[in-house]
Amino acid sequence: MAARKRAAPGPARPYLGSTDLEDLSVAYQVAHEIVTSRADLLPSVDRIMAAGLDEPDQERALTLFRDSLGSPGDPHRDPAVAISAATGAG
């Protein structure tokens, strides 16, 4: 039987760790807030964090996404739409 390959480690996600919030960037603080209250949204948060945005756009996309969670029908509930809006591409 062939040996199983181990999965490569995923990207660093300090918003999941035990780092003091004060030591995290604002975007990571927002990401931490989202996944702490709604762990099921981790894939969406990861998608925004891995989108290659600069810090201000990352923060804006996460904020749009977070704020949409309480508004049924808000298009920013889709991480791709939040990313697009944050970068001015949408």
Biopython code that builds the backbone (N, CA, C, O; Angstrom):
import numpy as np
from Bio.PDB.StructureBuilder import StructureBuilder

atoms = [
    (1, "MET", "N", (0.852, -1.185, 0.000)),
    (1, "MET", "CA", (0.000, 0.000, 0.000)),
    (1, "MET", "C", (0.890, 1.238, 0.000)),
    (1, "MET", "O", (1.882, 1.302, 0.726)),
    (2, "ALA", "N", (0.528, 2.214, -0.815)),
    (2, "ALA", "CA", (1.308, 3.449, -0.930)),
    (2, "ALA", "C", (1.132, 4.309, 0.308)),
    (2, "ALA", "O", (0.070, 4.333, 0.931)),
    (3, "ALA", "N", (2.192, 5.005, 0.642)),
    (3, "ALA", "CA", (2.127, 5.914, 1.790)),
    (3, "ALA", "C", (1.256, 7.110, 1.430)),
    (3, "ALA", "O", (1.251, 7.581, 0.293)),
    (4, "ARG", "N", (0.535, 7.577, 2.407)),
    (4, "ARG", "CA", (-0.322, 8.758, 2.199)),
    (4, "ARG", "C", (0.533, 10.002, 2.192)),
    (4, "ARG", "O", (1.481, 10.135, 2.966)),
    (5, "LYS", "N", (0.181, 10.906, 1.310)),
    (5, "LYS", "CA", (0.862, 12.195, 1.275)),
    (5, "LYS", "C", (0.180, 13.131, 2.261)),
    (5, "LYS", "O", (-1.044, 13.145, 2.392)),
    (6, "ARG", "N", (0.983, 13.892, 2.931)),
    (6, "ARG", "CA", (0.426, 14.895, 3.839)),
    (6, "ARG", "C", (0.100, 16.151, 3.063)),
    (6, "ARG", "O", (0.823, 16.545, 2.148)),
    (7, "ALA", "N", (-0.984, 16.763, 3.437)),
    (7, "ALA", "CA", (-1.379, 18.021, 2.787)),
    (7, "ALA", "C", (-0.390, 19.113, 3.159)),
    (7, "ALA", "O", (0.110, 19.164, 4.283)),
    (8, "ALA", "N", (-0.124, 19.966, 2.217)),
    (8, "ALA", "CA", (0.745, 21.112, 2.490)),
    (8, "ALA", "C", (0.034, 22.028, 3.471)),
    (8, "ALA", "O", (-1.189, 22.165, 3.428)),
    (9, "PRO", "N", (0.800, 22.652, 4.353)),
    (9, "PRO", "CA", (0.148, 23.563, 5.295)),
    (9, "PRO", "C", (-0.537, 24.706, 4.561)),
    (9, "PRO", "O", (-0.039, 25.198, 3.549)),
    (10, "GLY", "N", (-1.670, 25.116, 5.079)),
    (10, "GLY", "CA", (-2.426, 26.205, 4.476)),
    (10, "GLY", "C", (-1.786, 27.550, 4.772)),
    (10, "GLY", "O", (-0.757, 27.625, 5.444)),
    (11, "PRO", "N", (-2.390, 28.591, 4.277)),
    (11, "PRO", "CA", (-1.838, 29.924, 4.513)),
    (11, "PRO", "C", (-1.938, 30.297, 5.993)),
    (11, "PRO", "O", (-2.800, 29.806, 6.722)),
    (12, "ALA", "N", (-1.044, 31.165, 6.405)),
    (12, "ALA", "CA", (-1.091, 31.650, 7.786)),
    (12, "ALA", "C", (-2.402, 32.396, 7.998)),
    (12, "ALA", "O", (-2.807, 33.216, 7.174)),
    (13, "ARG", "N", (-3.051, 32.102, 9.107)),
    (13, "ARG", "CA", (-4.327, 32.755, 9.409)),
    (13, "ARG", "C", (-4.292, 33.248, 10.852)),
    (13, "ARG", "O", (-4.881, 32.631, 11.740)),
    (14, "PRO", "N", (-3.600, 34.359, 11.079)),
    (14, "PRO", "CA", (-3.472, 34.846, 12.459)),
    (14, "PRO", "C", (-4.802, 35.203, 13.094)),
    (14, "PRO", "O", (-4.892, 35.284, 14.319)),
    (15, "TYR", "N", (-5.837, 35.418, 12.296)),
    (15, "TYR", "CA", (-7.151, 35.732, 12.852)),
    (15, "TYR", "C", (-7.789, 34.522, 13.516)),
    (15, "TYR", "O", (-8.830, 34.652, 14.162)),
    (16, "LEU", "N", (-7.180, 33.344, 13.368)),
    (16, "LEU", "CA", (-7.681, 32.144, 14.037)),
    (16, "LEU", "C", (-6.888, 31.816, 15.288)),
    (16, "LEU", "O", (-7.327, 31.009, 16.107)),
    (17, "GLY", "N", (-5.733, 32.428, 15.444)),
    (17, "GLY", "CA", (-4.831, 32.072, 16.525)),
    (17, "GLY", "C", (-5.125, 32.767, 17.830)),
    (17, "GLY", "O", (-6.170, 33.385, 18.032)),
    (18, "SER", "N", (-4.156, 32.635, 18.696)),
    (18, "SER", "CA", (-4.305, 33.201, 20.035)),
    (18, "SER", "C", (-3.572, 34.536, 20.172)),
    (18, "SER", "O", (-3.340, 35.007, 21.286)),
    (19, "THR", "N", (-3.213, 35.136, 19.055)),
    (19, "THR", "CA", (-2.546, 36.439, 19.075)),
    (19, "THR", "C", (-3.475, 37.482, 19.678)),
    (19, "THR", "O", (-4.679, 37.479, 19.422)),
    (20, "ASP", "N", (-2.909, 38.365, 20.473)),
    (20, "ASP", "CA", (-3.706, 39.457, 21.033)),
    (20, "ASP", "C", (-4.285, 40.285, 19.899)),
    (20, "ASP", "O", (-3.586, 40.615, 18.941)),
    (21, "LEU", "N", (-5.564, 40.618, 20.009)),
    (21, "LEU", "CA", (-6.215, 41.396, 18.956)),
    (21, "LEU", "C", (-5.501, 42.706, 18.677)),
    (21, "LEU", "O", (-5.444, 43.151, 17.531)),
    (22, "GLU", "N", (-4.955, 43.326, 19.715)),
    (22, "GLU", "CA", (-4.270, 44.602, 19.534)),
    (22, "GLU", "C", (-3.053, 44.462, 18.635)),
    (22, "GLU", "O", (-2.610, 45.442, 18.036)),
    (23, "ASP", "N", (-2.501, 43.244, 18.533)),
    (23, "ASP", "CA", (-1.321, 43.013, 17.709)),
    (23, "ASP", "C", (-1.677, 42.716, 16.257)),
    (23, "ASP", "O", (-0.787, 42.622, 15.411)),
    (24, "LEU", "N", (-2.964, 42.569, 15.957)),
    (24, "LEU", "CA", (-3.410, 42.267, 14.601)),
    (24, "LEU", "C", (-3.775, 43.546, 13.863)),
    (24, "LEU", "O", (-4.157, 44.546, 14.470)),
    (25, "SER", "N", (-3.651, 43.493, 12.543)),
    (25, "SER", "CA", (-4.104, 44.620, 11.733)),
    (25, "SER", "C", (-5.624, 44.727, 11.869)),
    (25, "SER", "O", (-6.276, 43.800, 12.349)),
    (26, "VAL", "N", (-6.175, 45.848, 11.449)),
    (26, "VAL", "CA", (-7.625, 46.046, 11.535)),
    (26, "VAL", "C", (-8.348, 44.980, 10.713)),
    (26, "VAL", "O", (-9.371, 44.452, 11.149)),
    (27, "ALA", "N", (-7.825, 44.659, 9.530)),
    (27, "ALA", "CA", (-8.462, 43.631, 8.696)),
    (27, "ALA", "C", (-8.488, 42.290, 9.416)),
    (27, "ALA", "O", (-9.507, 41.599, 9.401)),
    (28, "TYR", "N", (-7.390, 41.921, 10.040)),
    (28, "TYR", "CA", (-7.352, 40.655, 10.780)),
    (28, "TYR", "C", (-8.290, 40.695, 11.990)),
    (28, "TYR", "O", (-8.873, 39.675, 12.358)),
    (29, "GLN", "N", (-8.433, 41.855, 12.601)),
    (29, "GLN", "CA", (-9.367, 41.978, 13.717)),
    (29, "GLN", "C", (-10.799, 41.747, 13.247)),
    (29, "GLN", "O", (-11.573, 41.072, 13.925)),
    (30, "VAL", "N", (-11.156, 42.304, 12.087)),
    (30, "VAL", "CA", (-12.501, 42.099, 11.540)),
    (30, "VAL", "C", (-12.690, 40.630, 11.186)),
    (30, "VAL", "O", (-13.742, 40.055, 11.465)),
    (31, "ALA", "N", (-11.679, 40.018, 10.572)),
    (31, "ALA", "CA", (-11.754, 38.597, 10.228)),
    (31, "ALA", "C", (-11.948, 37.756, 11.490)),
    (31, "ALA", "O", (-12.759, 36.830, 11.509)),
    (32, "HIS", "N", (-11.203, 38.083, 12.535)),
    (32, "HIS", "CA", (-11.326, 37.366, 13.807)),
    (32, "HIS", "C", (-12.744, 37.500, 14.365)),
    (32, "HIS", "O", (-13.331, 36.523, 14.830)),
    (33, "GLU", "N", (-13.280, 38.701, 14.315)),
    (33, "GLU", "CA", (-14.637, 38.952, 14.812)),
    (33, "GLU", "C", (-15.655, 38.087, 14.063)),
    (33, "GLU", "O", (-16.552, 37.505, 14.675)),
    (34, "ILE", "N", (-15.511, 38.007, 12.746)),
    (34, "ILE", "CA", (-16.460, 37.237, 11.946)),
    (34, "ILE", "C", (-16.377, 35.755, 12.285)),
    (34, "ILE", "O", (-17.399, 35.130, 12.572)),
    (35, "VAL", "N", (-15.177, 35.184, 12.257)),
    (35, "VAL", "CA", (-15.070, 33.732, 12.472)),
    (35, "VAL", "C", (-15.303, 33.330, 13.914)),
    (35, "VAL", "O", (-15.664, 32.186, 14.188)),
    (36, "THR", "N", (-15.100, 34.259, 14.843)),
    (36, "THR", "CA", (-15.393, 33.950, 16.243)),
    (36, "THR", "C", (-16.900, 33.839, 16.457)),
    (36, "THR", "O", (-17.364, 32.979, 17.206)),
    (37, "SER", "N", (-17.653, 34.699, 15.804)),
    (37, "SER", "CA", (-19.106, 34.658, 15.981)),
    (37, "SER", "C", (-19.781, 33.681, 15.028)),
    (37, "SER", "O", (-20.860, 33.176, 15.335)),
    (38, "ARG", "N", (-19.173, 33.406, 13.884)),
    (38, "ARG", "CA", (-19.768, 32.520, 12.875)),
    (38, "ARG", "C", (-18.683, 31.666, 12.234)),
    (38, "ARG", "O", (-18.183, 32.005, 11.161)),
    (39, "ALA", "N", (-18.316, 30.573, 12.873)),
    (39, "ALA", "CA", (-17.258, 29.701, 12.359)),
    (39, "ALA", "C", (-17.587, 29.149, 10.978)),
    (39, "ALA", "O", (-16.678, 28.829, 10.212)),
    (40, "ASP", "N", (-18.861, 29.031, 10.649)),
    (40, "ASP", "CA", (-19.260, 28.515, 9.336)),
    (40, "ASP", "C", (-18.858, 29.444, 8.195)),
    (40, "ASP", "O", (-18.883, 29.045, 7.031)),
    (41, "LEU", "N", (-18.487, 30.682, 8.522)),
    (41, "LEU", "CA", (-18.106, 31.651, 7.501)),
    (41, "LEU", "C", (-16.604, 31.669, 7.231)),
    (41, "LEU", "O", (-16.124, 32.505, 6.465)),
    (42, "LEU", "N", (-15.863, 30.760, 7.849)),
    (42, "LEU", "CA", (-14.417, 30.719, 7.653)),
    (42, "LEU", "C", (-14.030, 30.615, 6.175)),
    (42, "LEU", "O", (-13.121, 31.331, 5.755)),
    (43, "PRO", "N", (-14.664, 29.769, 5.368)),
    (43, "PRO", "CA", (-14.277, 29.723, 3.947)),
    (43, "PRO", "C", (-14.455, 31.071, 3.234)),
    (43, "PRO", "O", (-13.646, 31.433, 2.379)),
    (44, "SER", "N", (-15.490, 31.795, 3.578)),
    (44, "SER", "CA", (-15.712, 33.113, 2.965)),
    (44, "SER", "C", (-14.658, 34.110, 3.419)),
    (44, "SER", "O", (-14.149, 34.886, 2.612)),
    (45, "VAL", "N", (-14.331, 34.095, 4.692)),
    (45, "VAL", "CA", (-13.293, 34.984, 5.217)),
    (45, "VAL", "C", (-11.944, 34.630, 4.580)),
    (45, "VAL", "O", (-11.191, 35.515, 4.174)),
    (46, "ASP", "N", (-11.648, 33.334, 4.497)),
    (46, "ASP", "CA", (-10.402, 32.910, 3.864)),
    (46, "ASP", "C", (-10.332, 33.388, 2.414)),
    (46, "ASP", "O", (-9.271, 33.798, 1.944)),
    (47, "ARG", "N", (-11.453, 33.335, 1.715)),
    (47, "ARG", "CA", (-11.483, 33.773, 0.317)),
    (47, "ARG", "C", (-11.137, 35.252, 0.208)),
    (47, "ARG", "O", (-10.373, 35.649, -0.673)),
    (48, "ILE", "N", (-11.688, 36.061, 1.089)),
    (48, "ILE", "CA", (-11.385, 37.497, 1.073)),
    (48, "ILE", "C", (-9.920, 37.725, 1.435)),
    (48, "ILE", "O", (-9.238, 38.525, 0.794)),
    (49, "MET", "N", (-9.439, 37.027, 2.457)),
    (49, "MET", "CA", (-8.068, 37.233, 2.904)),
    (49, "MET", "C", (-7.049, 36.773, 1.863)),
    (49, "MET", "O", (-5.940, 37.305, 1.814)),
    (50, "ALA", "N", (-7.402, 35.804, 1.041)),
    (50, "ALA", "CA", (-6.478, 35.258, 0.041)),
    (50, "ALA", "C", (-6.633, 35.929, -1.327)),
    (50, "ALA", "O", (-6.026, 35.484, -2.301)),
    (51, "ALA", "N", (-7.423, 36.973, -1.410)),
    (51, "ALA", "CA", (-7.719, 37.606, -2.697)),
    (51, "ALA", "C", (-6.596, 38.505, -3.214)),
    (51, "ALA", "O", (-6.692, 39.036, -4.320)),
    (52, "GLY", "N", (-5.552, 38.678, -2.440)),
    (52, "GLY", "CA", (-4.441, 39.511, -2.882)),
    (52, "GLY", "C", (-4.689, 41.002, -2.773)),
    (52, "GLY", "O", (-4.075, 41.796, -3.486)),
    (53, "LEU", "N", (-5.587, 41.381, -1.882)),
    (53, "LEU", "CA", (-5.923, 42.793, -1.692)),
    (53, "LEU", "C", (-4.885, 43.463, -0.804)),
    (53, "LEU", "O", (-4.241, 42.811, 0.018)),
    (54, "ASP", "N", (-4.729, 44.773, -0.979)),
    (54, "ASP", "CA", (-3.894, 45.504, -0.033)),
    (54, "ASP", "C", (-4.701, 45.688, 1.259)),
    (54, "ASP", "O", (-5.902, 45.421, 1.296)),
    (55, "GLU", "N", (-4.037, 46.138, 2.289)),
    (55, "GLU", "CA", (-4.664, 46.219, 3.616)),
    (55, "GLU", "C", (-5.968, 47.029, 3.629)),
    (55, "GLU", "O", (-6.959, 46.546, 4.177)),
    (56, "PRO", "N", (-6.012, 48.232, 3.054)),
    (56, "PRO", "CA", (-7.277, 48.985, 3.095)),
    (56, "PRO", "C", (-8.417, 48.280, 2.353)),
    (56, "PRO", "O", (-9.553, 48.280, 2.827)),
    (57, "ASP", "N", (-8.123, 47.680, 1.194)),
    (57, "ASP", "CA", (-9.167, 46.983, 0.445)),
    (57, "ASP", "C", (-9.613, 45.710, 1.164)),
    (57, "ASP", "O", (-10.789, 45.347, 1.139)),
    (58, "GLN", "N", (-8.658, 45.045, 1.800)),
    (58, "GLN", "CA", (-8.985, 43.850, 2.582)),
    (58, "GLN", "C", (-9.946, 44.208, 3.716)),
    (58, "GLN", "O", (-10.948, 43.527, 3.936)),
    (59, "GLU", "N", (-9.627, 45.275, 4.422)),
    (59, "GLU", "CA", (-10.484, 45.733, 5.517)),
    (59, "GLU", "C", (-11.869, 46.114, 4.995)),
    (59, "GLU", "O", (-12.880, 45.771, 5.607)),
    (60, "ARG", "N", (-11.917, 46.821, 3.869)),
    (60, "ARG", "CA", (-13.205, 47.240, 3.304)),
    (60, "ARG", "C", (-14.033, 46.032, 2.880)),
    (60, "ARG", "O", (-15.231, 45.983, 3.157)),
    (61, "ALA", "N", (-13.419, 45.059, 2.214)),
    (61, "ALA", "CA", (-14.149, 43.859, 1.781)),
    (61, "ALA", "C", (-14.686, 43.091, 2.984)),
    (61, "ALA", "O", (-15.837, 42.654, 2.975)),
    (62, "LEU", "N", (-13.879, 42.925, 4.003)),
    (62, "LEU", "CA", (-14.332, 42.225, 5.210)),
    (62, "LEU", "C", (-15.450, 42.987, 5.905)),
    (62, "LEU", "O", (-16.402, 42.379, 6.395)),
    (63, "THR", "N", (-15.346, 44.301, 5.952)),
    (63, "THR", "CA", (-16.377, 45.111, 6.596)),
    (63, "THR", "C", (-17.682, 45.041, 5.814)),
    (63, "THR", "O", (-18.756, 44.915, 6.403)),
    (64, "LEU", "N", (-17.593, 45.122, 4.483)),
    (64, "LEU", "CA", (-18.801, 44.985, 3.665)),
    (64, "LEU", "C", (-19.446, 43.619, 3.890)),
    (64, "LEU", "O", (-20.663, 43.513, 4.046)),
    (65, "PHE", "N", (-18.622, 42.585, 3.906)),
    (65, "PHE", "CA", (-19.117, 41.230, 4.119)),
    (65, "PHE", "C", (-19.767, 41.105, 5.497)),
    (65, "PHE", "O", (-20.887, 40.607, 5.614)),
    (66, "ARG", "N", (-19.067, 41.556, 6.536)),
    (66, "ARG", "CA", (-19.588, 41.469, 7.906)),
    (66, "ARG", "C", (-20.898, 42.228, 8.055)),
    (66, "ARG", "O", (-21.853, 41.715, 8.639)),
    (67, "ASP", "N", (-20.947, 43.442, 7.532)),
    (67, "ASP", "CA", (-22.141, 44.268, 7.673)),
    (67, "ASP", "C", (-23.330, 43.696, 6.907)),
    (67, "ASP", "O", (-24.480, 43.956, 7.261)),
    (68, "SER", "N", (-23.060, 42.922, 5.867)),
    (68, "SER", "CA", (-24.143, 42.338, 5.067)),
    (68, "SER", "C", (-24.826, 41.170, 5.762)),
    (68, "SER", "O", (-25.942, 40.794, 5.401)),
    (69, "LEU", "N", (-24.168, 40.600, 6.749)),
    (69, "LEU", "CA", (-24.697, 39.391, 7.376)),
    (69, "LEU", "C", (-26.036, 39.611, 8.073)),
    (69, "LEU", "O", (-26.820, 38.674, 8.225)),
    (70, "GLY", "N", (-26.293, 40.823, 8.487)),
    (70, "GLY", "CA", (-27.559, 41.131, 9.135)),
    (70, "GLY", "C", (-28.605, 41.674, 8.181)),
    (70, "GLY", "O", (-29.682, 42.093, 8.606)),
    (71, "SER", "N", (-28.290, 41.670, 6.887)),
    (71, "SER", "CA", (-29.199, 42.240, 5.893)),
    (71, "SER", "C", (-29.517, 41.216, 4.805)),
    (71, "SER", "O", (-28.791, 41.111, 3.817)),
    (72, "PRO", "N", (-30.597, 40.466, 4.986)),
    (72, "PRO", "CA", (-30.950, 39.481, 3.953)),
    (72, "PRO", "C", (-31.055, 40.143, 2.581)),
    (72, "PRO", "O", (-31.642, 41.216, 2.444)),
    (73, "GLY", "N", (-30.488, 39.504, 1.585)),
    (73, "GLY", "CA", (-30.524, 40.020, 0.233)),
    (73, "GLY", "C", (-29.390, 40.961, -0.118)),
    (73, "GLY", "O", (-29.259, 41.359, -1.276)),
    (74, "ASP", "N", (-28.562, 41.329, 0.860)),
    (74, "ASP", "CA", (-27.430, 42.208, 0.579)),
    (74, "ASP", "C", (-26.440, 41.454, -0.309)),
    (74, "ASP", "O", (-26.006, 40.359, 0.049)),
    (75, "PRO", "N", (-26.080, 42.019, -1.454)),
    (75, "PRO", "CA", (-25.184, 41.305, -2.370)),
    (75, "PRO", "C", (-23.781, 41.070, -1.813)),
    (75, "PRO", "O", (-23.070, 40.184, -2.287)),
    (76, "HIS", "N", (-23.377, 41.849, -0.818)),
    (76, "HIS", "CA", (-22.040, 41.692, -0.248)),
    (76, "HIS", "C", (-21.905, 40.440, 0.605)),
    (76, "HIS", "O", (-20.825, 40.158, 1.125)),
    (77, "ARG", "N", (-22.987, 39.691, 0.755)),
    (77, "ARG", "CA", (-22.890, 38.399, 1.444)),
    (77, "ARG", "C", (-22.076, 37.414, 0.622)),
    (77, "ARG", "O", (-21.585, 36.415, 1.148)),
    (78, "ASP", "N", (-21.934, 37.695, -0.667)),
    (78, "ASP", "CA", (-21.073, 36.913, -1.549)),
    (78, "ASP", "C", (-19.677, 37.523, -1.452)),
    (78, "ASP", "O", (-19.498, 38.688, -1.806)),
    (79, "PRO", "N", (-18.675, 36.761, -0.978)),
    (79, "PRO", "CA", (-17.339, 37.333, -0.820)),
    (79, "PRO", "C", (-16.782, 37.930, -2.119)),
    (79, "PRO", "O", (-16.066, 38.930, -2.080)),
    (80, "ALA", "N", (-17.104, 37.328, -3.259)),
    (80, "ALA", "CA", (-16.611, 37.852, -4.536)),
    (80, "ALA", "C", (-17.165, 39.249, -4.799)),
    (80, "ALA", "O", (-16.461, 40.107, -5.331)),
    (81, "VAL", "N", (-18.407, 39.476, -4.433)),
    (81, "VAL", "CA", (-19.018, 40.794, -4.615)),
    (81, "VAL", "C", (-18.380, 41.797, -3.654)),
    (81, "VAL", "O", (-18.112, 42.936, -4.038)),
    (82, "ALA", "N", (-18.134, 41.385, -2.407)),
    (82, "ALA", "CA", (-17.482, 42.275, -1.432)),
    (82, "ALA", "C", (-16.079, 42.634, -1.898)),
    (82, "ALA", "O", (-15.659, 43.784, -1.771)),
    (83, "ILE", "N", (-15.350, 41.662, -2.436)),
    (83, "ILE", "CA", (-13.998, 41.918, -2.957)),
    (83, "ILE", "C", (-14.057, 42.911, -4.106)),
    (83, "ILE", "O", (-13.287, 43.870, -4.151)),
    (84, "SER", "N", (-14.970, 42.676, -5.026)),
    (84, "SER", "CA", (-15.109, 43.549, -6.188)),
    (84, "SER", "C", (-15.456, 44.971, -5.776)),
    (84, "SER", "O", (-14.884, 45.929, -6.295)),
    (85, "ALA", "N", (-16.389, 45.108, -4.847)),
    (85, "ALA", "CA", (-16.794, 46.438, -4.372)),
    (85, "ALA", "C", (-15.654, 47.143, -3.648)),
    (85, "ALA", "O", (-15.489, 48.356, -3.776)),
    (86, "ALA", "N", (-14.875, 46.391, -2.893)),
    (86, "ALA", "CA", (-13.777, 46.983, -2.123)),
    (86, "ALA", "C", (-12.678, 47.512, -3.021)),
    (86, "ALA", "O", (-11.989, 48.469, -2.668)),
    (87, "THR", "N", (-12.511, 46.901, -4.169)),
    (87, "THR", "CA", (-11.438, 47.321, -5.073)),
    (87, "THR", "C", (-11.931, 48.312, -6.121)),
    (87, "THR", "O", (-11.145, 48.800, -6.932)),
    (88, "GLY", "N", (-13.211, 48.609, -6.108)),
    (88, "GLY", "CA", (-13.771, 49.530, -7.078)),
    (88, "GLY", "C", (-14.025, 48.882, -8.423)),
    (88, "GLY", "O", (-14.335, 49.568, -9.398)),
    (89, "ALA", "N", (-13.896, 47.549, -8.484)),
    (89, "ALA", "CA", (-14.099, 46.835, -9.734)),
    (89, "ALA", "C", (-15.569, 46.484, -9.943)),
    (89, "ALA", "O", (-15.962, 46.020, -11.013)),
    (90, "GLY", "N", (-16.381, 46.713, -8.898)),
    (90, "GLY", "CA", (-17.777, 46.302, -9.000)),
    (90, "GLY", "C", (-18.741, 47.434, -9.020)),
    (90, "GLY", "O", (-19.949, 47.214, -9.104)),
]
sb = StructureBuilder()
sb.init_structure("model")
sb.init_model(0)
sb.init_chain("A")
sb.init_seg("    ")
for serial, (resi, resn, name, xyz) in enumerate(atoms, 1):
    if name == "N":
        sb.init_residue(resn, " ", resi, " ")
    sb.init_atom(name, np.array(xyz, "f"), 0.0, 1.0, " ", f" {name:<3s}", serial, name[0])
structure = sb.get_structure()
